[in-house]
């Protein structure tokens, strides 16, 4: 996310200084129908630094797709985790 410019900082400060009742919300219609809302769309679980020992070829494969290899590894592990949870029945894993 980009840092706000000086002008943007001034605008933010001006809005923050206003009282709630002084802010004009006439251009923002009130949302009444929430049926299309997505729960948890912007939730990001907290990250924890860990040390993992991976095979060199696995790391090279992840890096070959460009920057962000740790993020890619996290996505692959999250996919494997959700796939594993989907195959569990009554707390037991189904045999393939």
Jmol script that loads the backbone (N, CA, C; Angstrom):
load data "model"
ATOM      1  N   UNK A   1       0.841  -1.178   0.000  1.00  0.00           N
ATOM      2  CA  UNK A   1       0.000   0.000   0.000  1.00  0.00           C
ATOM      3  C   UNK A   1       0.888   1.244   0.000  1.00  0.00           C
ATOM      4  N   UNK A   2       0.561   2.195  -0.860  1.00  0.00           N
ATOM      5  CA  UNK A   2       1.347   3.419  -0.961  1.00  0.00           C
ATOM      6  C   UNK A   2       1.112   4.305   0.256  1.00  0.00           C
ATOM      7  N   UNK A   3       2.139   5.059   0.607  1.00  0.00           N
ATOM      8  CA  UNK A   3       1.998   6.034   1.684  1.00  0.00           C
ATOM      9  C   UNK A   3       1.197   7.218   1.161  1.00  0.00           C
ATOM     10  N   UNK A   4       0.331   7.811   1.997  1.00  0.00           N
ATOM     11  CA  UNK A   4      -0.439   8.970   1.532  1.00  0.00           C
ATOM     12  C   UNK A   4       0.466  10.168   1.272  1.00  0.00           C
ATOM     13  N   UNK A   5       0.059  10.979   0.305  1.00  0.00           N
ATOM     14  CA  UNK A   5       0.798  12.195  -0.009  1.00  0.00           C
ATOM     15  C   UNK A   5       0.504  13.241   1.073  1.00  0.00           C
ATOM     16  N   UNK A   6       1.234  14.345   1.032  1.00  0.00           N
ATOM     17  CA  UNK A   6       1.003  15.414   2.010  1.00  0.00           C
ATOM     18  C   UNK A   6      -0.418  15.956   1.882  1.00  0.00           C
ATOM     19  N   UNK A   7      -0.890  16.084   0.625  1.00  0.00           N
ATOM     20  CA  UNK A   7      -2.255  16.575   0.392  1.00  0.00           C
ATOM     21  C   UNK A   7      -3.283  15.609   0.980  1.00  0.00           C
ATOM     22  N   UNK A   8      -3.071  14.331   0.762  1.00  0.00           N
ATOM     23  CA  UNK A   8      -3.991  13.331   1.301  1.00  0.00           C
ATOM     24  C   UNK A   8      -3.976  13.335   2.825  1.00  0.00           C
ATOM     25  N   UNK A   9      -2.796  13.519   3.404  1.00  0.00           N
ATOM     26  CA  UNK A   9      -2.699  13.592   4.866  1.00  0.00           C
ATOM     27  C   UNK A   9      -3.483  14.781   5.403  1.00  0.00           C
ATOM     28  N   UNK A  10      -3.414  15.923   4.687  1.00  0.00           N
ATOM     29  CA  UNK A  10      -4.173  17.112   5.107  1.00  0.00           C
ATOM     30  C   UNK A  10      -5.672  16.840   5.029  1.00  0.00           C
ATOM     31  N   UNK A  11      -6.114  16.183   3.947  1.00  0.00           N
ATOM     32  CA  UNK A  11      -7.536  15.868   3.797  1.00  0.00           C
ATOM     33  C   UNK A  11      -8.013  14.906   4.889  1.00  0.00           C
ATOM     34  N   UNK A  12      -7.191  13.917   5.196  1.00  0.00           N
ATOM     35  CA  UNK A  12      -7.541  12.962   6.250  1.00  0.00           C
ATOM     36  C   UNK A  12      -7.650  13.672   7.591  1.00  0.00           C
ATOM     37  N   UNK A  13      -6.707  14.549   7.868  1.00  0.00           N
ATOM     38  CA  UNK A  13      -6.726  15.298   9.126  1.00  0.00           C
ATOM     39  C   UNK A  13      -7.962  16.191   9.211  1.00  0.00           C
ATOM     40  N   UNK A  14      -8.353  16.807   8.074  1.00  0.00           N
ATOM     41  CA  UNK A  14      -9.525  17.687   8.059  1.00  0.00           C
ATOM     42  C   UNK A  14     -10.798  16.888   8.343  1.00  0.00           C
ATOM     43  N   UNK A  15     -10.923  15.710   7.760  1.00  0.00           N
ATOM     44  CA  UNK A  15     -12.109  14.881   8.006  1.00  0.00           C
ATOM     45  C   UNK A  15     -12.096  14.358   9.438  1.00  0.00           C
ATOM     46  N   UNK A  16     -10.931  13.962   9.927  1.00  0.00           N
ATOM     47  CA  UNK A  16     -10.827  13.439  11.291  1.00  0.00           C
ATOM     48  C   UNK A  16     -11.186  14.497  12.330  1.00  0.00           C
ATOM     49  N   UNK A  17     -10.940  15.777  12.000  1.00  0.00           N
ATOM     50  CA  UNK A  17     -11.239  16.859  12.941  1.00  0.00           C
ATOM     51  C   UNK A  17     -12.732  17.164  13.016  1.00  0.00           C
ATOM     52  N   UNK A  18     -13.515  16.745  11.999  1.00  0.00           N
ATOM     53  CA  UNK A  18     -14.951  17.013  11.991  1.00  0.00           C
ATOM     54  C   UNK A  18     -15.691  16.110  12.968  1.00  0.00           C
ATOM     55  N   UNK A  19     -16.815  16.617  13.450  1.00  0.00           N
ATOM     56  CA  UNK A  19     -17.702  15.800  14.268  1.00  0.00           C
ATOM     57  C   UNK A  19     -18.524  14.922  13.326  1.00  0.00           C
ATOM     58  N   UNK A  20     -18.976  13.772  13.800  1.00  0.00           N
ATOM     59  CA  UNK A  20     -19.744  12.844  12.963  1.00  0.00           C
ATOM     60  C   UNK A  20     -20.947  13.517  12.313  1.00  0.00           C
ATOM     61  N   UNK A  21     -21.638  14.345  13.057  1.00  0.00           N
ATOM     62  CA  UNK A  21     -22.856  14.963  12.518  1.00  0.00           C
ATOM     63  C   UNK A  21     -22.560  16.042  11.464  1.00  0.00           C
ATOM     64  N   UNK A  22     -21.295  16.486  11.386  1.00  0.00           N
ATOM     65  CA  UNK A  22     -20.919  17.493  10.397  1.00  0.00           C
ATOM     66  C   UNK A  22     -20.478  16.889   9.058  1.00  0.00           C
ATOM     67  N   UNK A  23     -20.329  15.572   8.992  1.00  0.00           N
ATOM     68  CA  UNK A  23     -19.886  14.925   7.762  1.00  0.00           C
ATOM     69  C   UNK A  23     -21.096  14.668   6.866  1.00  0.00           C
ATOM     70  N   UNK A  24     -21.014  15.127   5.615  1.00  0.00           N
ATOM     71  CA  UNK A  24     -22.111  14.985   4.650  1.00  0.00           C
ATOM     72  C   UNK A  24     -22.101  13.575   4.054  1.00  0.00           C
ATOM     73  N   UNK A  25     -23.136  12.806   4.357  1.00  0.00           N
ATOM     74  CA  UNK A  25     -23.248  11.439   3.846  1.00  0.00           C
ATOM     75  C   UNK A  25     -24.337  11.315   2.782  1.00  0.00           C
ATOM     76  N   UNK A  26     -24.804  12.454   2.252  1.00  0.00           N
ATOM     77  CA  UNK A  26     -25.922  12.438   1.307  1.00  0.00           C
ATOM     78  C   UNK A  26     -25.590  11.687   0.015  1.00  0.00           C
ATOM     79  N   UNK A  27     -24.313  11.647  -0.370  1.00  0.00           N
ATOM     80  CA  UNK A  27     -23.934  10.953  -1.599  1.00  0.00           C
ATOM     81  C   UNK A  27     -23.728   9.460  -1.378  1.00  0.00           C
ATOM     82  N   UNK A  28     -23.822   9.024  -0.134  1.00  0.00           N
ATOM     83  CA  UNK A  28     -23.642   7.607   0.190  1.00  0.00           C
ATOM     84  C   UNK A  28     -24.989   7.021   0.609  1.00  0.00           C
ATOM     85  N   UNK A  29     -25.639   6.292  -0.293  1.00  0.00           N
ATOM     86  CA  UNK A  29     -26.921   5.710   0.094  1.00  0.00           C
ATOM     87  C   UNK A  29     -26.723   4.647   1.174  1.00  0.00           C
ATOM     88  N   UNK A  30     -27.684   4.543   2.066  1.00  0.00           N
ATOM     89  CA  UNK A  30     -27.608   3.562   3.138  1.00  0.00           C
ATOM     90  C   UNK A  30     -27.789   2.160   2.552  1.00  0.00           C
ATOM     91  N   UNK A  31     -26.944   1.237   2.970  1.00  0.00           N
ATOM     92  CA  UNK A  31     -27.044  -0.140   2.489  1.00  0.00           C
ATOM     93  C   UNK A  31     -28.085  -0.864   3.337  1.00  0.00           C
ATOM     94  N   UNK A  32     -29.131  -1.315   2.681  1.00  0.00           N
ATOM     95  CA  UNK A  32     -30.201  -2.013   3.394  1.00  0.00           C
ATOM     96  C   UNK A  32     -30.129  -3.517   3.119  1.00  0.00           C
ATOM     97  N   UNK A  33     -29.786  -3.899   1.892  1.00  0.00           N
ATOM     98  CA  UNK A  33     -29.731  -5.307   1.513  1.00  0.00           C
ATOM     99  C   UNK A  33     -28.297  -5.818   1.624  1.00  0.00           C
ATOM    100  N   UNK A  34     -28.038  -6.667   2.599  1.00  0.00           N
ATOM    101  CA  UNK A  34     -26.712  -7.219   2.817  1.00  0.00           C
ATOM    102  C   UNK A  34     -26.612  -8.651   2.299  1.00  0.00           C
ATOM    103  N   UNK A  35     -27.556  -9.094   1.472  1.00  0.00           N
ATOM    104  CA  UNK A  35     -27.563 -10.482   1.015  1.00  0.00           C
ATOM    105  C   UNK A  35     -26.356 -10.827   0.138  1.00  0.00           C
ATOM    106  N   UNK A  36     -25.786  -9.847  -0.527  1.00  0.00           N
ATOM    107  CA  UNK A  36     -24.630 -10.099  -1.387  1.00  0.00           C
ATOM    108  C   UNK A  36     -23.297  -9.907  -0.687  1.00  0.00           C
ATOM    109  N   UNK A  37     -23.328  -9.628   0.616  1.00  0.00           N
ATOM    110  CA  UNK A  37     -22.092  -9.382   1.350  1.00  0.00           C
ATOM    111  C   UNK A  37     -21.292 -10.665   1.509  1.00  0.00           C
ATOM    112  N   UNK A  38     -19.973 -10.541   1.507  1.00  0.00           N
ATOM    113  CA  UNK A  38     -19.081 -11.674   1.696  1.00  0.00           C
ATOM    114  C   UNK A  38     -18.429 -11.562   3.059  1.00  0.00           C
ATOM    115  N   UNK A  39     -18.686 -12.541   3.915  1.00  0.00           N
ATOM    116  CA  UNK A  39     -18.129 -12.541   5.260  1.00  0.00           C
ATOM    117  C   UNK A  39     -16.663 -12.971   5.195  1.00  0.00           C
ATOM    118  N   UNK A  40     -15.805 -12.224   5.856  1.00  0.00           N
ATOM    119  CA  UNK A  40     -14.395 -12.570   5.939  1.00  0.00           C
ATOM    120  C   UNK A  40     -13.589 -12.305   4.686  1.00  0.00           C
ATOM    121  N   UNK A  41     -14.119 -11.553   3.736  1.00  0.00           N
ATOM    122  CA  UNK A  41     -13.418 -11.319   2.472  1.00  0.00           C
ATOM    123  C   UNK A  41     -12.080 -10.619   2.691  1.00  0.00           C
ATOM    124  N   UNK A  42     -12.012  -9.718   3.636  1.00  0.00           N
ATOM    125  CA  UNK A  42     -10.799  -8.944   3.847  1.00  0.00           C
ATOM    126  C   UNK A  42     -10.015  -9.396   5.070  1.00  0.00           C
ATOM    127  N   UNK A  43     -10.386 -10.552   5.642  1.00  0.00           N
ATOM    128  CA  UNK A  43      -9.669 -11.072   6.801  1.00  0.00           C
ATOM    129  C   UNK A  43      -8.342 -11.663   6.363  1.00  0.00           C
ATOM    130  N   UNK A  44      -7.288 -11.296   7.033  1.00  0.00           N
ATOM    131  CA  UNK A  44      -5.977 -11.876   6.773  1.00  0.00           C
ATOM    132  C   UNK A  44      -5.456 -12.429   8.085  1.00  0.00           C
ATOM    133  N   UNK A  45      -5.249 -13.742   8.148  1.00  0.00           N
ATOM    134  CA  UNK A  45      -4.735 -14.300   9.402  1.00  0.00           C
ATOM    135  C   UNK A  45      -3.351 -13.757   9.705  1.00  0.00           C
ATOM    136  N   UNK A  46      -3.024 -13.643  10.989  1.00  0.00           N
ATOM    137  CA  UNK A  46      -1.698 -13.114  11.331  1.00  0.00           C
ATOM    138  C   UNK A  46      -0.602 -14.061  10.860  1.00  0.00           C
ATOM    139  N   UNK A  47       0.523 -13.499  10.472  1.00  0.00           N
ATOM    140  CA  UNK A  47       1.666 -14.282  10.015  1.00  0.00           C
ATOM    141  C   UNK A  47       2.605 -14.533  11.192  1.00  0.00           C
ATOM    142  N   UNK A  48       3.290 -15.665  11.146  1.00  0.00           N
ATOM    143  CA  UNK A  48       4.263 -15.999  12.173  1.00  0.00           C
ATOM    144  C   UNK A  48       5.550 -16.432  11.475  1.00  0.00           C
ATOM    145  N   UNK A  49       6.681 -15.836  11.832  1.00  0.00           N
ATOM    146  CA  UNK A  49       7.934 -16.248  11.192  1.00  0.00           C
ATOM    147  C   UNK A  49       8.320 -17.648  11.659  1.00  0.00           C
ATOM    148  N   UNK A  50       8.675 -18.505  10.724  1.00  0.00           N
ATOM    149  CA  UNK A  50       9.107 -19.865  11.034  1.00  0.00           C
ATOM    150  C   UNK A  50      10.347 -20.188  10.209  1.00  0.00           C
ATOM    151  N   UNK A  51      11.063 -21.207  10.630  1.00  0.00           N
ATOM    152  CA  UNK A  51      12.196 -21.701   9.871  1.00  0.00           C
ATOM    153  C   UNK A  51      11.830 -23.088   9.368  1.00  0.00           C
ATOM    154  N   UNK A  52      11.938 -23.281   8.065  1.00  0.00           N
ATOM    155  CA  UNK A  52      11.632 -24.574   7.466  1.00  0.00           C
ATOM    156  C   UNK A  52      12.826 -25.005   6.627  1.00  0.00           C
ATOM    157  N   UNK A  53      13.054 -26.297   6.586  1.00  0.00           N
ATOM    158  CA  UNK A  53      14.108 -26.835   5.732  1.00  0.00           C
ATOM    159  C   UNK A  53      13.406 -27.498   4.559  1.00  0.00           C
ATOM    160  N   UNK A  54      13.589 -26.914   3.378  1.00  0.00           N
ATOM    161  CA  UNK A  54      12.975 -27.426   2.156  1.00  0.00           C
ATOM    162  C   UNK A  54      14.058 -27.907   1.210  1.00  0.00           C
ATOM    163  N   UNK A  55      13.717 -28.862   0.380  1.00  0.00           N
ATOM    164  CA  UNK A  55      14.665 -29.325  -0.633  1.00  0.00           C
ATOM    165  C   UNK A  55      14.997 -28.166  -1.571  1.00  0.00           C
ATOM    166  N   UNK A  56      16.243 -28.138  -2.024  1.00  0.00           N
ATOM    167  CA  UNK A  56      16.715 -27.048  -2.875  1.00  0.00           C
ATOM    168  C   UNK A  56      15.898 -26.938  -4.154  1.00  0.00           C
ATOM    169  N   UNK A  57      15.514 -28.091  -4.733  1.00  0.00           N
ATOM    170  CA  UNK A  57      14.752 -28.032  -5.975  1.00  0.00           C
ATOM    171  C   UNK A  57      13.355 -27.462  -5.761  1.00  0.00           C
ATOM    172  N   UNK A  58      12.794 -27.672  -4.580  1.00  0.00           N
ATOM    173  CA  UNK A  58      11.469 -27.099  -4.271  1.00  0.00           C
ATOM    174  C   UNK A  58      11.570 -25.587  -4.171  1.00  0.00           C
ATOM    175  N   UNK A  59      12.599 -25.100  -3.492  1.00  0.00           N
ATOM    176  CA  UNK A  59      12.789 -23.651  -3.350  1.00  0.00           C
ATOM    177  C   UNK A  59      13.046 -23.022  -4.715  1.00  0.00           C
ATOM    178  N   UNK A  60      13.870 -23.651  -5.530  1.00  0.00           N
ATOM    179  CA  UNK A  60      14.140 -23.120  -6.867  1.00  0.00           C
ATOM    180  C   UNK A  60      12.875 -23.090  -7.715  1.00  0.00           C
ATOM    181  N   UNK A  61      12.043 -24.126  -7.596  1.00  0.00           N
ATOM    182  CA  UNK A  61      10.779 -24.166  -8.337  1.00  0.00           C
ATOM    183  C   UNK A  61       9.874 -23.014  -7.910  1.00  0.00           C
ATOM    184  N   UNK A  62       9.769 -22.770  -6.608  1.00  0.00           N
ATOM    185  CA  UNK A  62       8.945 -21.657  -6.116  1.00  0.00           C
ATOM    186  C   UNK A  62       9.508 -20.324  -6.610  1.00  0.00           C
ATOM    187  N   UNK A  63      10.813 -20.157  -6.534  1.00  0.00           N
ATOM    188  CA  UNK A  63      11.444 -18.903  -6.958  1.00  0.00           C
ATOM    189  C   UNK A  63      11.354 -18.691  -8.464  1.00  0.00           C
ATOM    190  N   UNK A  64      11.221 -19.783  -9.236  1.00  0.00           N
ATOM    191  CA  UNK A  64      11.184 -19.651 -10.693  1.00  0.00           C
ATOM    192  C   UNK A  64       9.932 -18.920 -11.171  1.00  0.00           C
ATOM    193  N   UNK A  65       8.925 -18.809 -10.318  1.00  0.00           N
ATOM    194  CA  UNK A  65       7.702 -18.108 -10.688  1.00  0.00           C
ATOM    195  C   UNK A  65       7.747 -16.619 -10.343  1.00  0.00           C
ATOM    196  N   UNK A  66       8.917 -16.135  -9.915  1.00  0.00           N
ATOM    197  CA  UNK A  66       9.073 -14.712  -9.641  1.00  0.00           C
ATOM    198  C   UNK A  66       9.078 -14.410  -8.159  1.00  0.00           C
ATOM    199  N   UNK A  67       9.057 -13.130  -7.834  1.00  0.00           N
ATOM    200  CA  UNK A  67       9.111 -12.720  -6.430  1.00  0.00           C
ATOM    201  C   UNK A  67       7.904 -13.250  -5.643  1.00  0.00           C
ATOM    202  N   UNK A  68       8.111 -13.400  -4.347  1.00  0.00           N
ATOM    203  CA  UNK A  68       7.025 -13.823  -3.478  1.00  0.00           C
ATOM    204  C   UNK A  68       6.938 -15.329  -3.303  1.00  0.00           C
ATOM    205  N   UNK A  69       8.090 -15.995  -3.311  1.00  0.00           N
ATOM    206  CA  UNK A  69       8.052 -17.456  -3.213  1.00  0.00           C
ATOM    207  C   UNK A  69       7.514 -17.933  -1.870  1.00  0.00           C
ATOM    208  N   UNK A  70       7.725 -17.169  -0.804  1.00  0.00           N
ATOM    209  CA  UNK A  70       7.195 -17.567   0.503  1.00  0.00           C
ATOM    210  C   UNK A  70       5.674 -17.464   0.509  1.00  0.00           C
ATOM    211  N   UNK A  71       5.139 -16.447  -0.138  1.00  0.00           N
ATOM    212  CA  UNK A  71       3.685 -16.302  -0.248  1.00  0.00           C
ATOM    213  C   UNK A  71       3.111 -17.455  -1.047  1.00  0.00           C
ATOM    214  N   UNK A  72       3.788 -17.833  -2.133  1.00  0.00           N
ATOM    215  CA  UNK A  72       3.328 -18.967  -2.942  1.00  0.00           C
ATOM    216  C   UNK A  72       3.345 -20.257  -2.130  1.00  0.00           C
ATOM    217  N   UNK A  73       4.401 -20.457  -1.341  1.00  0.00           N
ATOM    218  CA  UNK A  73       4.483 -21.646  -0.492  1.00  0.00           C
ATOM    219  C   UNK A  73       3.340 -21.646   0.514  1.00  0.00           C
ATOM    220  N   UNK A  74       3.033 -20.489   1.068  1.00  0.00           N
ATOM    221  CA  UNK A  74       1.934 -20.376   2.021  1.00  0.00           C
ATOM    222  C   UNK A  74       0.604 -20.734   1.350  1.00  0.00           C
ATOM    223  N   UNK A  75       0.382 -20.244   0.123  1.00  0.00           N
ATOM    224  CA  UNK A  75      -0.855 -20.558  -0.600  1.00  0.00           C
ATOM    225  C   UNK A  75      -0.962 -22.048  -0.900  1.00  0.00           C
ATOM    226  N   UNK A  76       0.153 -22.663  -1.304  1.00  0.00           N
ATOM    227  CA  UNK A  76       0.138 -24.101  -1.585  1.00  0.00           C
ATOM    228  C   UNK A  76      -0.157 -24.910  -0.325  1.00  0.00           C
ATOM    229  N   UNK A  77       0.448 -24.509   0.790  1.00  0.00           N
ATOM    230  CA  UNK A  77       0.187 -25.207   2.054  1.00  0.00           C
ATOM    231  C   UNK A  77      -1.252 -25.005   2.512  1.00  0.00           C
ATOM    232  N   UNK A  78      -1.782 -23.782   2.329  1.00  0.00           N
ATOM    233  CA  UNK A  78      -3.175 -23.522   2.705  1.00  0.00           C
ATOM    234  C   UNK A  78      -4.126 -24.361   1.853  1.00  0.00           C
ATOM    235  N   UNK A  79      -3.829 -24.512   0.562  1.00  0.00           N
ATOM    236  CA  UNK A  79      -4.652 -25.338  -0.317  1.00  0.00           C
ATOM    237  C   UNK A  79      -4.608 -26.802   0.137  1.00  0.00           C
ATOM    238  N   UNK A  80      -3.411 -27.286   0.452  1.00  0.00           N
ATOM    239  CA  UNK A  80      -3.280 -28.665   0.933  1.00  0.00           C
ATOM    240  C   UNK A  80      -4.038 -28.850   2.248  1.00  0.00           C
ATOM    241  N   UNK A  81      -3.970 -27.844   3.117  1.00  0.00           N
ATOM    242  CA  UNK A  81      -4.668 -27.914   4.393  1.00  0.00           C
ATOM    243  C   UNK A  81      -6.177 -27.977   4.185  1.00  0.00           C
ATOM    244  N   UNK A  82      -6.712 -27.143   3.309  1.00  0.00           N
ATOM    245  CA  UNK A  82      -8.163 -27.134   3.085  1.00  0.00           C
ATOM    246  C   UNK A  82      -8.604 -28.409   2.362  1.00  0.00           C
ATOM    247  N   UNK A  83      -7.762 -28.954   1.476  1.00  0.00           N
ATOM    248  CA  UNK A  83      -8.095 -30.205   0.796  1.00  0.00           C
ATOM    249  C   UNK A  83      -8.139 -31.356   1.787  1.00  0.00           C
ATOM    250  N   UNK A  84      -7.209 -31.358   2.722  1.00  0.00           N
ATOM    251  CA  UNK A  84      -7.171 -32.404   3.738  1.00  0.00           C
ATOM    252  C   UNK A  84      -8.402 -32.323   4.623  1.00  0.00           C
ATOM    253  N   UNK A  85      -8.806 -31.121   4.995  1.00  0.00           N
ATOM    254  CA  UNK A  85      -9.996 -30.952   5.833  1.00  0.00           C
ATOM    255  C   UNK A  85     -11.251 -31.399   5.104  1.00  0.00           C
ATOM    256  N   UNK A  86     -11.288 -31.214   3.784  1.00  0.00           N
ATOM    257  CA  UNK A  86     -12.463 -31.591   3.010  1.00  0.00           C
ATOM    258  C   UNK A  86     -12.605 -33.107   2.912  1.00  0.00           C
ATOM    259  N   UNK A  87     -11.496 -33.844   3.026  1.00  0.00           N
ATOM    260  CA  UNK A  87     -11.570 -35.300   2.902  1.00  0.00           C
ATOM    261  C   UNK A  87     -11.839 -35.995   4.229  1.00  0.00           C
ATOM    262  N   UNK A  88     -11.847 -35.249   5.321  1.00  0.00           N
ATOM    263  CA  UNK A  88     -12.113 -35.869   6.618  1.00  0.00           C
ATOM    264  C   UNK A  88     -13.602 -36.120   6.785  1.00  0.00           C
ATOM    265  N   UNK A  89     -13.935 -37.269   7.329  1.00  0.00           N
ATOM    266  CA  UNK A  89     -15.319 -37.608   7.649  1.00  0.00           C
ATOM    267  C   UNK A  89     -15.324 -38.097   9.092  1.00  0.00           C
ATOM    268  N   UNK A  90     -16.119 -37.449   9.940  1.00  0.00           N
ATOM    269  CA  UNK A  90     -16.221 -37.814  11.357  1.00  0.00           C
ATOM    270  C   UNK A  90     -14.847 -37.895  12.032  1.00  0.00           C
ATOM    271  N   UNK A  91     -13.959 -36.973  11.684  1.00  0.00           N
ATOM    272  CA  UNK A  91     -12.657 -36.919  12.316  1.00  0.00           C
ATOM    273  C   UNK A  91     -11.646 -37.908  11.753  1.00  0.00           C
ATOM    274  N   UNK A  92     -12.037 -38.739  10.788  1.00  0.00           N
ATOM    275  CA  UNK A  92     -11.132 -39.707  10.181  1.00  0.00           C
ATOM    276  C   UNK A  92     -10.903 -39.354   8.727  1.00  0.00           C
ATOM    277  N   UNK A  93      -9.713 -39.627   8.236  1.00  0.00           N
ATOM    278  CA  UNK A  93      -9.433 -39.373   6.830  1.00  0.00           C
ATOM    279  C   UNK A  93      -9.965 -40.503   5.986  1.00  0.00           C
ATOM    280  N   UNK A  94     -10.497 -40.134   4.860  1.00  0.00           N
ATOM    281  CA  UNK A  94     -10.971 -41.113   3.877  1.00  0.00           C
ATOM    282  C   UNK A  94      -9.788 -41.627   3.094  1.00  0.00           C
ATOM    283  N   UNK A  95      -9.752 -42.900   2.814  1.00  0.00           N
ATOM    284  CA  UNK A  95      -8.678 -43.447   1.978  1.00  0.00           C
ATOM    285  C   UNK A  95      -9.007 -43.204   0.516  1.00  0.00           C
ATOM    286  N   UNK A  96      -8.000 -42.811  -0.228  1.00  0.00           N
ATOM    287  CA  UNK A  96      -8.213 -42.520  -1.662  1.00  0.00           C
ATOM    288  C   UNK A  96      -8.215 -43.784  -2.483  1.00  0.00           C
TER     289      UNK A  96
END
end "model"
wireframe off; spacefill off
backbone 0.3
color backbone group
